[in-house]
């Protein structure tokens, strides 16, 4: 799958990367485990690639963002014209990369664009960590299509 747009340090793509995927609906018992995983990745300086779209993924990003490790955000839409101000420092420090398989005409996240985004993340990652995957959901289906190492937090 081709990267259509990017912003940030392209060299991060050469690093070993762990994709973080999590269903939108997640049991409360899994939430703290996801946070602990994020803190562990931050402390080890591991590069994490994710869409950081669902609430739990946003929370994981919050924990990662406090560190200095590299982060790759994969969007399920095109890049916006204006950058979110909080992301400017990590971009300037060279520890953030934002990529998307879509051009700027794709302005909304849909189930289809999210699926393509997740496929790109899995393709680019060396390993996959799943915070939680709903039974029969999109993440479960995608995981059956890869031979990469998969770690399930729950």
BAZA-85885 format. One record per residue: residue number from 1; residue in one letter; x, y, z of N, C-alpha, C in turn. Coordinates in pm, 1 decimal, padded with zeros to 6 digits, m for minus. Example, Ala and Ser with C-alpha at 12.3 -4.5 7.8 and 13.67 -1.06 7.14 Angstrom:
// BAZA-85885
<r 1 A <01319.0 m00569.0 00780.0> <01230.0 m00450.0 00780.0> <01320.0 m00330.0 00780.0>>
<r 2 S <01285.0 m00225.0 00708.0> <01367.0 m00106.0 00714.0> <01290.0 00003.0 00787.0>>
***
This chain:
// BAZA-85885
<r 1 X <00085.1 m00117.7 00000.0> <00000.0 00000.0 00000.0> <00089.8 00124.1 00000.0>>
<r 2 X <00053.1 00220.5 m00077.3> <00135.1 00339.7 m00096.8> <00099.8 00450.0 00003.1>>
<r 3 X <00204.3 00514.9 00055.2> <00184.1 00633.0 00139.3> <00157.4 00749.3 00043.9>>
<r 4 X <00039.8 00808.2 00056.1> <m00000.5 00917.1 m00032.9> <00052.1 01052.4 00015.7>>
<r 5 X <00045.5 01074.0 00145.8> <00092.0 01199.7 00205.2> <00167.4 01166.9 00334.0>>
<r 6 X <00265.7 01251.0 00366.8> <00334.5 01236.6 00494.8> <00383.2 01371.0 00544.2>>
<r 7 X <00400.9 01375.3 00674.5> <00450.9 01494.6 00741.1> <00537.3 01447.6 00856.9>>
<r 8 X <00661.5 01493.7 00861.9> <00748.4 01455.3 00972.9> <00869.8 01378.5 00926.6>>
<r 9 X <00928.5 01304.3 01018.9> <01054.6 01234.5 00997.4> <01033.0 01098.9 00928.8>>
<r 10 X <01054.3 01096.5 00798.5> <01035.5 00975.7 00718.2> <01127.8 00861.1 00761.3>>
<r 11 X <01240.2 00894.5 00824.8> <01336.2 00792.0 00868.1> <01276.5 00700.0 00975.5>>
<r 12 X <01169.9 00743.0 01041.7> <01106.4 00658.5 01143.6> <01052.9 00529.5 01082.1>>
<r 13 X <01023.9 00531.6 00952.0> <00974.1 00411.0 00884.9> <01077.7 00299.5 00882.6>>
<r 14 X <01206.3 00334.4 00899.6> <01314.6 00234.8 00898.3> <01331.7 00165.8 01034.2>>
<r 15 X <01270.2 00220.9 01138.3> <01282.5 00164.3 01273.6> <01193.6 00041.3 01290.8>>
<r 16 X <01228.7 m00046.9 01386.5> <01134.7 m00154.5 01422.5> <01009.1 m00089.0 01481.5>>
<r 17 X <00892.6 m00130.6 01434.3> <00767.7 m00066.3 01474.1> <00667.2 m00167.9 01525.9>>
<r 18 X <00594.3 m00129.1 01629.8> <00484.5 m00209.2 01680.7> <00355.1 m00135.3 01652.3>>
<r 19 X <00264.1 m00201.6 01581.0> <00131.9 m00143.6 01555.8> <00044.6 m00166.4 01678.5>>
<r 20 X <m00029.8 m00063.9 01717.2> <m00126.1 m00078.0 01826.9> <m00266.1 m00065.1 01768.7>>
<r 21 X <m00344.2 m00169.5 01786.7> <m00482.5 m00172.4 01739.3> <m00574.3 m00202.4 01856.6>>
<r 22 X <m00691.2 m00138.6 01855.6> <m00787.1 m00164.9 01962.4> <m00927.1 m00132.0 01911.7>>
<r 23 X <m01020.6 m00220.0 01939.4> <m01160.2 m00196.0 01902.7> <m01212.9 m00073.1 01976.8>>
<r 24 X <m01312.7 m00010.9 01917.9> <m01372.2 00107.6 01981.1> <m01435.8 00073.1 02114.9>>
<r 25 X <m01503.1 m00041.3 02119.5> <m01566.1 m00084.8 02245.1> <m01470.3 m00180.9 02313.2>>
<r 26 X <m01433.6 m00145.8 02435.6> <m01332.0 m00222.4 02508.6> <m01379.0 m00241.2 02652.5>>
<r 27 X <m01364.7 m00360.9 02707.8> <m01405.1 m00381.4 02847.3> <m01316.7 m00300.5 02943.0>>
<r 28 X <m01377.1 m00255.6 03049.4> <m01303.9 m00174.4 03147.4> <m01179.0 m00245.0 03197.7>>
<r 29 X <m01184.3 m00377.2 03207.0> <m01070.3 m00452.8 03257.8> <m00947.2 m00442.2 03166.8>>
<r 30 X <m00967.2 m00408.2 03040.6> <m00855.8 m00398.9 02946.1> <m00793.5 m00260.1 02940.1>>
<r 31 X <m00865.9 m00160.5 02985.4> <m00819.3 m00021.7 02972.1> <m00686.3 00001.0 03043.8>>
<r 32 X <m00677.3 m00034.3 03170.3> <m00554.8 m00012.7 03247.6> <m00439.0 m00091.2 03187.6>>
<r 33 X <m00466.5 m00213.1 03137.6> <m00361.6 m00293.3 03074.0> <m00305.9 m00222.1 02950.6>>
<r 34 X <m00392.5 m00155.1 02875.2> <m00347.0 m00078.4 02757.8> <m00259.8 00039.0 02802.0>>
<r 35 X <m00300.3 00106.4 02909.3> <m00220.3 00219.0 02959.9> <m00084.0 00170.3 03007.3>>
<r 36 X <m00082.5 00057.9 03079.5> <00044.5 00002.1 03127.3> <00134.6 m00033.7 03009.2>>
<r 37 X <00075.9 m00089.7 02903.3> <00153.3 m00123.4 02783.4> <00213.1 00002.8 02721.9>>
<r 38 X <00133.9 00108.0 02712.4> <00181.7 00233.7 02653.5> <00297.5 00291.0 02735.1>>
<r 39 X <00286.2 00288.6 02865.5> <00392.3 00340.2 02952.8> <00518.9 00255.7 02934.6>>
<r 40 X <00502.7 00124.4 02923.1> <00617.2 00035.6 02901.3> <00686.9 00069.8 02768.5>>
<r 41 X <00609.5 00094.1 02663.5> <00668.5 00128.9 02532.5> <00742.6 00262.3 02541.2>>
<r 42 X <00681.0 00356.2 02612.2> <00742.8 00488.1 02630.0> <00875.8 00475.7 02703.1>>
<r 43 X <00876.1 00398.3 02811.3> <00998.5 00384.1 02891.5> <01108.5 00311.6 02815.1>>
<r 44 X <01070.6 00217.3 02727.4> <01169.4 00143.8 02648.5> <01211.2 00219.2 02522.2>>
<r 45 X <01139.5 00327.6 02489.3> <01172.8 00406.4 02370.8> <01131.2 00339.3 02240.7>>
<r 46 X <01034.0 00247.6 02246.8> <00990.7 00174.0 02128.2> <00903.8 00259.5 02036.1>>
<r 47 X <00920.4 00241.0 01905.8> <00840.1 00310.9 01806.5> <00704.0 00242.5 01794.7>>
<r 48 X <00598.2 00322.1 01811.9> <00462.2 00270.5 01801.9> <00394.4 00337.2 01682.9>>
<r 49 X <00325.5 00255.7 01602.9> <00249.4 00304.2 01488.3> <00102.5 00271.5 01512.8>>
<r 50 X <00016.5 00372.4 01497.5> <m00125.8 00351.0 01523.1> <m00205.7 00462.0 01456.5>>
<r 51 X <m00336.0 00438.5 01447.8> <m00424.6 00543.6 01399.0> <m00458.6 00641.6 01509.5>>
<r 52 X <m00446.6 00596.7 01634.4> <m00478.4 00679.7 01751.2> <m00613.5 00747.6 01731.1>>
<r 53 X <m00711.2 00667.5 01685.4> <m00841.5 00723.5 01649.1> <m00948.7 00695.9 01754.4>>
<r 54 X <m00960.4 00570.1 01799.5> <m01061.0 00538.4 01901.7> <m01019.8 00604.6 02033.2>>
<r 55 X <m01112.7 00611.4 02126.4> <m01081.1 00678.0 02254.1> <m00964.1 00611.3 02325.1>>
<r 56 X <m00961.6 00479.3 02329.5> <m00851.0 00411.9 02398.5> <m00719.0 00438.8 02325.5>>
<r 57 X <m00721.3 00442.4 02191.3> <m00599.4 00473.0 02115.6> <m00553.6 00615.9 02143.3>>
<r 58 X <m00647.9 00707.5 02157.5> <m00612.6 00846.7 02192.7> <m00548.9 00851.1 02331.4>>
<r 59 X <m00603.7 00772.2 02424.0> <m00547.2 00767.5 02559.6> <m00406.7 00707.8 02557.8>>
<r 60 X <m00386.0 00603.4 02478.2> <m00252.2 00543.1 02464.1> <m00156.4 00648.0 02406.6>>
<r 61 X <m00202.2 00723.3 02306.6> <m00119.6 00829.1 02248.9> <m00079.7 00930.6 02356.3>>
<r 62 X <m00172.3 00965.2 02443.8> <m00145.5 01060.5 02552.3> <m00027.6 01012.6 02637.6>>
<r 63 X <m00025.2 00883.3 02670.6> <00085.8 00828.8 02750.3> <00215.8 00827.1 02669.6>>
<r 64 X <00208.0 00788.4 02543.6> <00328.2 00784.4 02459.4> <00383.7 00924.9 02436.5>>
<r 65 X <00295.1 01018.8 02416.8> <00330.8 01156.5 02382.5> <00417.9 01221.5 02490.0>>
<r 66 X <00403.4 01174.9 02613.8> <00482.0 01231.5 02724.6> <00628.2 01188.0 02720.4>>
<r 67 X <00659.3 01088.9 02637.7> <00796.0 01037.9 02628.2> <00874.1 01105.4 02517.1>>
<r 68 X <00982.4 01040.9 02479.2> <01069.1 01092.7 02372.8> <01084.3 00991.1 02258.5>>
<r 69 X <01011.9 00877.5 02269.9> <01024.4 00772.4 02170.1> <00953.1 00814.3 02041.2>>
<r 70 X <00989.1 00749.6 01929.3> <00925.7 00782.2 01802.2> <00782.3 00729.7 01794.0>>
<r 71 X <00697.4 00807.2 01728.1> <00556.2 00772.5 01710.7> <00520.3 00795.3 01563.8>>
<r 72 X <00447.0 00700.3 01507.6> <00395.7 00715.8 01371.4> <00243.3 00710.5 01378.3>>
<r 73 X <00180.2 00815.8 01330.4> <00034.8 00823.1 01324.1> <m00006.7 00793.1 01180.5>>
<r 74 X <m00099.6 00699.8 01164.9> <m00152.5 00668.6 01032.3> <m00298.1 00716.0 01029.4>>
<r 75 X <m00326.2 00809.0 00940.4> <m00460.2 00866.9 00931.0> <m00550.0 00785.3 00838.3>>
<r 76 X <m00680.1 00787.0 00868.0> <m00779.6 00722.6 00782.7> <m00848.5 00828.8 00696.2>>
<r 77 X <m00776.8 00935.4 00668.9> <m00822.1 01045.8 00584.2> <m00696.8 01116.6 00535.1>>
<r 78 X <m00713.6 01219.3 00451.6> <m00599.4 01297.3 00406.7> <m00549.8 01390.9 00515.8>>
<r 79 X <m00429.0 01445.4 00496.0> <m00374.7 01543.4 00591.0> <m00457.6 01671.1 00586.3>>
<r 80 X <m00473.2 01734.3 00701.6> <m00542.6 01863.2 00707.8> <m00443.8 01973.8 00672.3>>
<r 81 X <m00497.3 02088.7 00633.9> <m00412.9 02202.6 00598.8> <m00334.6 02253.5 00719.3>>
<r 82 X <m00403.2 02260.5 00835.5> <m00339.2 02312.2 00957.4> <m00304.5 02197.7 01051.2>>
<r 83 X <m00183.9 02206.7 01107.8> <m00137.7 02105.1 01201.9> <m00187.7 02138.8 01342.5>>
<r 84 X <m00224.5 02035.3 01416.8> <m00264.2 02052.0 01556.7> <m00142.2 02106.0 01631.1>>
<r 85 X <m00154.5 02219.4 01701.7> <m00037.6 02282.5 01765.8> <00042.5 02190.6 01858.2>>
<r 86 X <m00024.5 02097.8 01931.1> <00046.7 02009.1 02024.5> <00146.5 01918.2 01952.8>>
<r 87 X <00123.7 01893.8 01824.7> <00210.4 01801.9 01751.3> <00333.9 01870.5 01693.6>>
<r 88 X <00338.5 02002.4 01698.4> <00447.9 02074.8 01634.4> <00584.1 02044.7 01697.3>>
<r 89 X <00593.6 02041.0 01829.6> <00722.5 02013.3 01894.1> <00777.0 01874.9 01859.8>>
<r 90 X <00695.4 01766.7 01873.5> <00748.2 01634.9 01835.3> <00786.4 01629.1 01686.6>>
<r 91 X <00713.8 01699.9 01602.0> <00751.4 01705.9 01460.1> <00887.3 01772.4 01444.7>>
<r 92 X <00905.1 01885.4 01513.3> <01032.3 01958.6 01506.6> <01148.0 01876.8 01563.2>>
<r 93 X <01118.6 01793.9 01665.6> <01221.2 01710.3 01728.5> <01255.0 01587.9 01643.9>>
<r 94 X <01177.4 01562.9 01539.5> <01203.4 01449.1 01451.8> <01157.0 01315.8 01507.0>>
<r 95 X <01068.0 01317.9 01606.4> <01022.2 01192.0 01665.9> <00878.5 01158.2 01630.7>>
<r 96 X <00822.8 01232.6 01535.1> <00685.0 01208.5 01494.1> <00676.3 01204.8 01342.0>>
<r 97 X <00597.5 01110.7 01293.5> <00567.7 01101.1 01151.1> <00417.9 01077.5 01138.1>>
<r 98 X <00355.4 01154.0 01050.8> <00213.3 01137.3 01022.1> <00203.4 01095.3 00875.4>>
<r 99 X <00138.6 00980.6 00852.7> <00126.4 00930.8 00715.9> <m00019.2 00896.1 00686.5>>
<r 100 X <m00051.3 00887.0 00558.4> <m00185.0 00847.0 00517.5> <m00181.6 00788.2 00376.9>>
<r 101 X <m00265.1 00686.5 00353.5> <m00275.8 00633.0 00218.7> <m00374.1 00714.2 00132.6>>
<r 102 X <m00424.9 00825.6 00186.9> <m00526.4 00905.6 00118.0> <m00472.9 01044.2 00083.0>>
<r 103 X <m00528.6 01102.7 m00023.8> <m00490.9 01240.1 m00057.2> <m00582.2 01335.2 00020.6>>
<r 104 X <m00556.5 01464.7 00007.6> <m00628.1 01562.2 00090.6> <m00777.1 01571.8 00058.5>>
<r 105 X <m00821.5 01512.8 m00052.5> <m00964.5 01516.6 m00084.8> <m01045.7 01423.6 00006.2>>
<r 106 X <m00980.1 01327.1 00071.7> <m01049.0 01238.0 00166.3> <m01050.3 01307.8 00301.7>>
<r 107 X <m01167.1 01363.6 00335.5> <m01176.0 01448.9 00454.6> <m01241.0 01381.0 00574.7>>
<r 108 X <m01311.7 01270.0 00551.6> <m01382.6 01203.9 00661.1> <m01335.4 01060.3 00678.4>>
<r 109 X <m01335.4 01017.2 00803.3> <m01303.6 00877.9 00834.4> <m01431.7 00796.0 00816.3>>
<r 110 X <m01420.9 00688.5 00740.0> <m01532.3 00595.7 00722.2> <m01484.6 00457.0 00762.5>>
<r 111 X <m01575.6 00362.4 00766.0> <m01536.9 00225.0 00797.3> <m01435.0 00173.8 00695.0>>
<r 112 X <m01454.6 00212.2 00568.0> <m01364.4 00168.4 00461.4> <m01226.2 00232.9 00473.9>>
<r 113 X <m01221.6 00363.8 00502.8> <m01090.2 00429.0 00514.8> <m01017.7 00379.2 00639.1>>
<r 114 X <m01092.3 00350.1 00745.3> <m01030.7 00296.0 00867.6> <m00971.6 00157.7 00840.1>>
<r 115 X <m01040.4 00076.5 00760.7> <m00989.2 m00055.3 00728.2> <m00860.0 m00044.9 00646.5>>
<r 116 X <m00856.7 00044.7 00548.5> <m00734.7 00064.0 00469.1> <m00620.6 00116.2 00555.4>>
<r 117 X <m00651.9 00207.0 00647.5> <m00551.3 00258.9 00740.2> <m00493.2 00145.6 00823.6>>
<r 118 X <m00580.9 00059.8 00877.5> <m00534.9 m00051.6 00960.4> <m00450.2 m00149.4 00880.0>>
<r 119 X <m00486.6 m00173.3 00756.4> <m00406.2 m00260.4 00669.9> <m00267.1 m00201.1 00649.5>>
<r 120 X <m00261.4 m00069.2 00629.2> <m00131.6 m00003.6 00610.9> <m00046.7 m00017.3 00736.7>>
<r 121 X <m00107.2 00001.8 00853.2> <m00033.4 m00010.4 00979.0> <00025.0 m00150.4 00993.9>>
<r 122 X <m00056.0 m00251.3 00966.6> <m00010.8 m00389.7 00979.1> <00101.3 m00417.8 00879.9>>
<r 123 X <00086.7 m00365.9 00759.0> <00187.8 m00384.4 00655.6> <00321.9 m00322.8 00695.7>>
<r 124 X <00318.3 m00204.8 00756.2> <00440.9 m00133.3 00792.7> <00504.2 m00183.6 00922.1>>
<r 125 X <00423.9 m00242.9 01009.4> <00471.9 m00283.9 01141.8> <00551.8 m00413.0 01136.0>>
<r 126 X <00640.1 m00429.0 01234.7> <00715.8 m00553.2 01251.8> <00641.4 m00649.3 01343.0>>
<r 127 X <00563.3 m00593.3 01436.3> <00481.7 m00672.8 01526.4> <00354.0 m00594.7 01556.0>>
<r 128 X <00256.4 m00664.8 01611.0> <00125.7 m00605.0 01635.4> <00086.3 m00629.9 01780.1>>
<r 129 X <00038.7 m00524.1 01846.0> <m00017.8 m00538.1 01979.3> <m00165.0 m00500.8 01970.5>>
<r 130 X <m00249.8 m00586.8 02025.9> <m00393.9 m00564.8 02023.2> <m00440.8 m00539.0 02165.4>>
<r 131 X <m00492.8 m00418.4 02188.3> <m00547.5 m00386.2 02319.6> <m00670.8 m00469.7 02347.6>>
<r 132 X <m00758.6 m00476.0 02247.2> <m00878.2 m00557.6 02255.1> <m00936.7 m00565.3 02114.5>>
<r 133 X <m00983.2 m00681.0 02076.8> <m01047.7 m00698.5 01947.4> <m01185.1 m00761.2 01969.5>>
<r 134 X <m01287.8 m00691.1 01924.4> <m01424.2 m00744.0 01935.1> <m01435.7 m00871.5 01853.5>>
<r 135 X <m01503.2 m00968.2 01908.0> <m01521.9 m01095.8 01839.4> <m01594.4 m01073.3 01706.9>>
<r 136 X <m01533.6 m01120.4 01597.6> <m01592.8 m01105.7 01465.5> <m01579.3 m00967.3 01405.2>>
<r 137 X <m01507.6 m00877.6 01472.2> <m01493.0 m00740.5 01424.4> <m01384.2 m00725.8 01319.1>>
<r 138 X <m01368.9 m00604.1 01270.9> <m01273.0 m00574.5 01164.5> <m01129.5 m00610.6 01203.3>>
<r 139 X <m01091.4 m00579.8 01325.9> <m00953.3 m00608.0 01369.0> <m00928.5 m00758.5 01367.6>>
<r 140 X <m01022.0 m00836.0 01419.2> <m01007.4 m00982.4 01418.1> <m00986.9 m01033.5 01276.1>>
<r 141 X <m01065.7 m00981.1 01182.1> <m01054.8 m01024.9 01042.3> <m00918.1 m00989.2 00985.0>>
<r 142 X <m00870.5 m00868.0 01012.5> <m00740.7 m00824.7 00960.0> <m00626.8 m00909.8 01015.9>>
<r 143 X <m00637.7 m00947.3 01142.3> <m00530.4 m01024.0 01206.0> <m00515.4 m01163.6 01145.7>>
<r 144 X <m00623.7 m01215.7 01088.6> <m00614.4 m01348.3 01026.1> <m00534.5 m01342.5 00895.5>>
<r 145 X <m00510.6 m01222.0 00844.3> <m00442.2 m01206.3 00715.3> <m00292.8 m01177.9 00728.3>>
<r 146 X <m00239.2 m01186.0 00850.0> <m00097.4 m01155.2 00868.3> <m00025.7 m01269.5 00938.7>>
<r 147 X <00102.7 m01280.2 00909.6> <00187.1 m01378.3 00977.7> <00278.6 m01311.0 01079.5>>
<r 148 X <00259.8 m01180.8 01098.4> <00345.5 m01106.1 01191.3> <00312.2 m01143.8 01335.9>>
<r 149 X <00410.1 m01128.7 01425.9> <00384.7 m01160.6 01567.2> <00274.3 m01070.0 01623.9>>
<r 150 X <00180.2 m01133.5 01693.7> <00067.0 m01060.6 01752.5> <00066.8 m01082.6 01902.6>>
<r 151 X <00063.9 m00972.8 01977.1> <00054.2 m00978.3 02123.6> <m00082.2 m00924.1 02161.8>>
<r 152 X <m00156.3 m01001.7 02235.6> <m00286.6 m00955.6 02284.3> <m00271.5 m00915.4 02431.3>>
<r 153 X <m00309.7 m00793.6 02459.9> <m00297.6 m00742.2 02596.5> <m00401.6 m00808.9 02686.6>>
<r 154 X <m00519.9 m00835.6 02631.9> <m00626.6 m00895.4 02715.0> <m00649.4 m01040.1 02679.2>>
***
